[in-house]
Amino acid sequence: MECQDSLVSFLSWALMFGGLVYLLQQVRQIPAQYGRYSPAEGPTFPAKLAWFLQEVPAFLVPLVLLLQSPETGARASVSLFAFLLHYFHRSFIFASLTQGRPVPVEIVLFAALFCCLNGFLQGHHLLHCTSDEDTWPPRAHKAVGFLLFLVGMTINIHSDHILRNLRKPGELVYRIPRGGIFELVSGANFLGEIVEWCGYTVVAWSFPAFAFTFFTVCSLGPRAYHHHRDYVQRFEDYPHSRAAIIPFLL
């Protein structure tokens, strides 16, 4: 398949625009309607099924593109491995372990569509629009980016583990998370994912990767703030030293 430059550009700018819209919506104090903010009524999917259905397209779409590509350069291999690793974990491991609330059907459908389009964008650009002949970024640059990705993924997985252990099976109560990066920020799991995609962007060094990371920051940053505010309002003894998403700052 040849590189579709116009399509790549369109989808990347659409991610940027969508991120801004999402950010403005949440700044207006309207958090995304899932998890603790789910509406009381309406059709839903069980949490395990919902997370699988909405995340797995981002794993399958680039995987199919990879299997159809006769050759893959080293730069694309490292970047695509990181992308597939994240979504393998989210689709098959995180989804099977989650104990969250049911997710509204419209949220699952929107997320699945997003993951389809973004999976295609990242996979197509890495496999068909990049070349190992490019001298930038250098190997050391990519190594630092991949290390940053792994650090972020570790924070994300560990933080999810802490959150799951706050509940017994069948419970839907909220407790103060303690340990790990939660000692610094209320949205430790969100911070971990943001760090992941910043590392991915350093490795891929492309506009589509930057656009995706920008969208992630616009969606998860405000959500971490809403979670922080909810914790402070819900618990009188919530640690006042914790920030929402950036340690010691925000």
Secondary structure, 3 states (H helix, E strand, C coil): CCCCHHHHHHHHHHHHHHHHHHHHHHHCCCCCCCHHHCCCCCCEECHHHHHHHHHHHHHHHHHHHHHCCCCCCHHHHHHHHHHHHHHHHHHHHHHHHCCCCCEEHHHHHHHHHHHHHHHHHHHHHHHHCCCCCCCCCCHHHHHHHHHHHHHHHHHHHHHHHHHHCCCCCCCCCCCCCCCHHHHCECCHHHHHHHHHHHHHHHHHCCHHHHHHHHHHHHHHHHHHHHHHHHHHHHCCCCCCCCECCCCCCC
